[in-house]
Amino acid sequence: MRSDARSAAMADEFDVAVVGGGIVGLATAHALTTAQPGLRVAVLEKESGFAAHQTGRNSGVIHSGIYYRPGSYKARFAVEGAAELVAFCREQGLPYEVTGKLIVATGAAELPRLAALAERGRANGIPVTELDRDGIAQYEPNVSGLAGLHVGTTGICDYPAVATAYGRLAREAGAELRPGGEVLSVARRRDGVTIGTATGELRCGVLVNCAGLHSDRIARMTGDDTGVLILPFRGEYYELTEDRRKLVQGLVYPVPDPAFPFLGVHLTRGIHGDVHVGPNAVPAAAREGYGWGVVRPRDVAETLAFPGTWRILWRHWRYEVGELHRSLSKRAFTTAVQRLLPAVTAADLVPAAAGVRAQAVARDGSLLDDFAFAGFDPADRRSPRRAVHVLNAPSPAATASLPIGREVARRALAALEAGG
């Protein structure tokens, strides 16, 4: 009996516990078990399955990295990640296609921003071709624009399938994947971390927080004040009816507004043949609020109590009024799409599943525009130990999941080595 009890206790002792079973958490588990074979790793996911939220509700685009500030995590990891993800899909027999994409200026005011994007793309090492009207028509005969960019390294894949492959490889290397294990409490001690979950208690040397929409809450549970709140933005999609999918050949994006970290309503042909149109970006009344009827009082109260919420609303209220209008009016949404695709009508659009973007917001109302990490920092051994947090990992985190996983694993292994 004592031997059985000891075995049971040992089964709940891990070197690293990863909280969150989305694509970033599973990529981190894969990176940990690859970097240090034999490492005891657990992945804790509150849902009954993995990749249920941001991973399973995006458009499936492999982003090139053209939008992001040169030298930033997003720029470096998206460029690296896109190439690695294509290779990973090929090696694992997962569906993918390198389609390229168009970024299209529909008005004269957008032309300087389009030119700046071309320069940024080149600075990030991305092949970019500048197009006139005729050049746009060669790729997308039904798309209207004054000028455009063709970005050759963009592609599409099936992210839930990619996440499943990461999880399988981690499990084959010895990691334990534990769905239905919502984290309820965290006690950080000098010699480790005790985590209370819905299925019981476990102990680990280092907690890795990849909880996405709940990453700020997990950070607070560990006792780390990161100074940010996750503000959930719902992205609502339509898709083209099957008989109208031929209007779009590949991926078509507008020129983004640099003041806001969203790409605008775009057209994306998915890996399974569907064509998504969207998303918009409206504040959600729940962290997993995939529809207007989903309201979580705790989520609303936290959002309203955070000073950064009011500051961002003050700065961007005109933008958000437009987003809300397009959310509530299919006619307004259709009008926005017609700037790129004049032939589309409201009858061509049918509702598709929405997603929620986990956007970290600082107390001053600024939206974090790069991937953000907190907790133990190998460059500062005085930083808080026993925990590593992925605080901000919205798009293009799925594209960048392999480099992000390695970065988080590097920090976690350094924290494990540093110990108490």
Buried (B, 14 or more C-beta within 10 A) or exposed (E): EEEEEEEEEEEBEBBBBBBBBBBBBBBBBBBBBBBBEEBBBBBBBBBEEBBBBBBBBBBBBBBBBBBBEBEBBBBBBBBBBBBBBBEBBEEBEBBBBBBBBBBBBBEEEBEEBBBEBBEBBEEBEBEBBEBEEEBBBEBBEBBBBBBBBBBBBBBBBBBBBBBBBBBBBBBEBEBBBBBEBBBEEBBBEEEBBBBBBEEEEBBBBBBBBBBBBBBBBBBEBBEBEBBBBBBBBBBBBBBBEEEBBEBBBBBBBBBBBEEBBBBBBBBBBBBEEBBBBBBBBBBBBBBBBBEBEBEBEEBBEBBEEBEBBEBBEEBBEEBBEEBBBBBEEBEBBBBBBBBBBEEBEEEBBEEBEBBBBBBBBBEEBBBBBBBBBBBBBBEEEEBBBBBBBBBBBBBBBBBBBBBBBBBBBBBBBBBBEBEE
